[in-house]
Structure formats: structure tokens, C-alpha cells
Amino acid sequence: MNRISVVIPMYNEAQHIARTLQAARLAAKVAGLECELIVVDNGSQDQGPQIARNLGAQVLSQPGLHIGALRNRGAALATGDWLAFLDADIEMPQNWLTLLVDLHSSGQADVLALDLQTPVQAPWFAHAWQRRTEQANGQSTLAVQWLPSANLLMPREWFARVGGFNEALRTGEDKDLTLRLGKAGARLMAVSESVALHWGYECSWREWLGKELWRQGSHLQLLRSHGVSLRLLRFPLLSLGAWVLDGMALSALLYGVPHLTLVCLLISSLPALVLSLRQSLKHHDLHLTLQLWGLHWLRLHLAGAAFVLSLCHWNARRPARG
């Protein structure tokens, strides 16, 4: 590996893009690699594109495209042996490339990503939501079935082998790509020996709820792309079940059957509790368990709403920020 191309989709990220570009270039310098920075702008109305140009990045203007298409356009310009896909609000650590290239060179993985953390000033729900994906118990690497694309590193030939990102997907393009990479034989690894900082955390409840509703809109498209499977159907079915049980609880309350109301509400909260326990037990933190229980309960209901809206051909209009 001699040269790396860093592809960053962007929309109105003037606040973060300088930090993202500078950290990526520094990591390449520490690893002794040539670094090519490519920013694919989705029609920003702020100074983000000019900031990126001032820092030596190629800036390609591609307004109106889904995020997978933005990443593909950047990859088409890239000349590096390796491709890195970063979100525009991610600060990579100095040892990012040194660490991941060593893991690849030792034959442990083909496609890699670092765990993320939120800065200390983030609100509690952003911290808790990020912590759910962190590894614990001293485990620094974990083989996984799919990886998010907030930071994603792979040899160029693997990206070409699966044909890049699915440009029709509004969201979930990272899961789709890495599932296809796994099916093609690539070894996917999440790494927590070092972490990246996510500066684009949700600052308000409204933003968190809006992002989750948008993210959950990918389930139907993933089912169409990968075929019906229990793995892809599990979460939408759980979310629809939660809505049905809530409806039963409301009906029981209206008909004066309080015991049935409580039973329905208890049952509808169990999937969220199971998800919370699965993600928080490794941290041995009861407070985190309770926080994630509430957040997963909200997410289940948002997923059910998004799935029904997708069936009705509703499209959440959201610029591809990266």
C-alpha cells in the first residue's frame, strides 16, 4: 500500500470538514502514505467546499444524489491503492492507517473500521447511542457481518469486485455494501484499539428522532436488494409488533381493562429491553442499560412508522451529508 484515496461526501459541513481533512492527512503522514483527499459535495450552501479546496482536497459538486452515489463518484476519481470512506464530521486518530494497514498485512481482515466515540460535550442520548456499538472487555478487534461507513477502509480491488455502493438507496448503503463484501468473501473487522471521534452528534431530541426515522427507511430497500431473510425482517417485524401491542393497550384502556393494558405495554417493551441488555451488559453499567432501553423503545416505534411509510412509497427528503 503506497497511496490512499480518502472519499468524503459532504453537505453543509463547514463546521467540521477542516478537522476531518487535517486528521486524515496527518494519519496518512504518520503511516508514510501518499494521501489523496476527495470531497464530493451534495450542494452545500455554506463555506464547506471552499474550506476543503483551501486544504488541498479535490472538490466535486454533485447536488441531488443519494449518499451511495456521492461515494461512488469520489471512488471513480480516486487513484489510490486503497479507498477510505469517511463522513465529513469524523476525526480519525493519528494511528488510524498504521493500525488498520498492519491488521490487513497480517492477514486478519480485508475491510476495516474503527469504533466511534462522541466528544464529552455531547448530550446523554448521543453518548448512550454511540456507546451501544462499542466493544468492551478488552476485546480490540471483532469480526462482524457488516460495517458502518462513517469510516471504512478497504483495498480498491474489493470495492470494484462488488460494484461499489448501491446508488438507489437513500440510507443503509453501508450495510448493503458490506453485506455484499462479506458474501464475496471479504473479512470484515471492527477495531476498538483506537477510536474515531464523531463530531456530528445529535444536539437535540428532534434531530435524534429525525435521523432515526430517516435511517429506518432503508429496511424495505434492503429486503428488495438482498431478498427476504430473517436477519433483515427481524427488526421491522419487532417494530410493527410493538405498534400492534400499543394499539391493543390503548383499546384495553378505553374499554376499561387496565390489567390487559399493563400486560400489552410490558410485552411491547420487552424487545427494547433485550436489545438494551445485549448491547450494555458488556459495559456493566445499569444506567446505560436503562438509557438504551428507552432509546430502543423509541427506535422500534420509529422503525415501524418508517417501514409503513416505505410501503406507501414515502421518501424522506434529506440531503446526503455523509
Secondary structure, DSSP 8 states (H G I E B T S, - for coil): --EEEEEEEESS-TTTHHHHHHHHHHHHHHHT-EEEEEEEES---SSHHHHHHHTT-EEEE-TT--HHHHHHHHHHH---SEEEEE-TTEE--TTHHHHHHHHHHTTS-SEEEEEEE--TTS-HHHHHHHHTT---TT--EEE-S---SSEEEEEHHHHHHTTS--TT-SS-HHHHHHHHHHHTT--EEEEEEEEEEE-----SHHHHHHHHHHHGGGHHHHHHHH---HHHHHHHHHHHHHHHHHHHHHHHHHTT-HHHHHHHHHHHHHHHHHHHHHHHGGGT-HHHHHHHHHHHHHHHHHHHHHHHHHHTT---------
